[in-house]
Structure formats: C-alpha cells, structure tokens
Amino acid sequence: MSLEQIQKLSDEEICIKVAELRGLTVQECVHRPGEYYVWSEERNKQLALNDDNPEIPFDDGMMVLPNYPQDLNAMHEVEMSMNHGQRETFRFQLYRVLAVMDACSPNVTGDAVHATARQRAIAFVMATNTGGEK
C-alpha cells in the first residue's frame, strides 16, 4: 500500500492493520459490532493444542484492540517492540509521513517528537507492510 492509500484508511482499519502487522489475531466481537479483540499467535497455538481442555479459559490472553491512531501509549508499546533495524525504518517512514502531512514544517526530524498517534500508526504500517512503498 502506498502512503496515500494508508492515509485514506479509517482509524478502525488502521487499528486492525497495525495489530495484524504485529502478529496479533483480530476478531470482531459477535455481541458488540465495531468492538474487536486481539490475541497473539502463541495463544492461537495454545488453543489449537488444547482444544478440548476446559482448564484453559477461552478468553485467557485476549484483550480489546488498542486504538492505535488515537492512543500514544499504545503506539509507544508498538515502537518499543521493534528491533533496531525496524526502528530505523519506522523513523524514516515517520519523517516521510510528517513531510507529506505537514509540508510547511521546516524541521521535519525535530517534529517527529510531536507526531500524533495516527501519524505514528501510518508510519508503522509503511515500515512493516512488506508490499508497501519504501
């Protein structure tokens, strides 16, 4: 996906994309449309191996999908989970997002500190989306 395509995504679509790129399984709540839950690949394996084990609660390890485009704390967790190489790619993409979204800014690299959660989420998608524009 190109930067322009990602910028057109809704917050909900970006939330789901970030979670999937982090390796989380995303599922919409059956009883509350628009609410999503996520769990790790490790949890998927545990459920598959212990399908009939009543001692493992189904909702163990599940959490509500973080609102990545609106929550700087959630994006901080995403950034902290990256290795050095991923962080460098993320920073490059963040500068790119800031340059496009705030074209009048004379100091794009300094402005990265003030990037919104949505700008950070878009940069993360750009940095980790293997089919994305580099």
Sequence and secondary structure as in RCSB ss.txt:
>XXXX:A:sequence
MSLEQIQKLSDEEICIKVAELRGLTVQECVHRPGEYYVWSEERNKQLALNDDNPEIPFDDGMMVLPNYPQDLNAM
HEVEMSMNHGQRETFRFQLYRVLAVMDACSPNVTGDAVHATARQRAIAFVMATNTGGEK
>XXXX:A:secstr
  HHHHHTS HHHHHHHHHHHTTEEEEE SSSTT EEEEEHHHHHHHHHTTT TTS TTTT EE   TTT HHHH
HHHHHTS HHHHHHHHHHHHHHHHHHTTT S HHHHGGG  HHHHHHHHHHHH TTS  
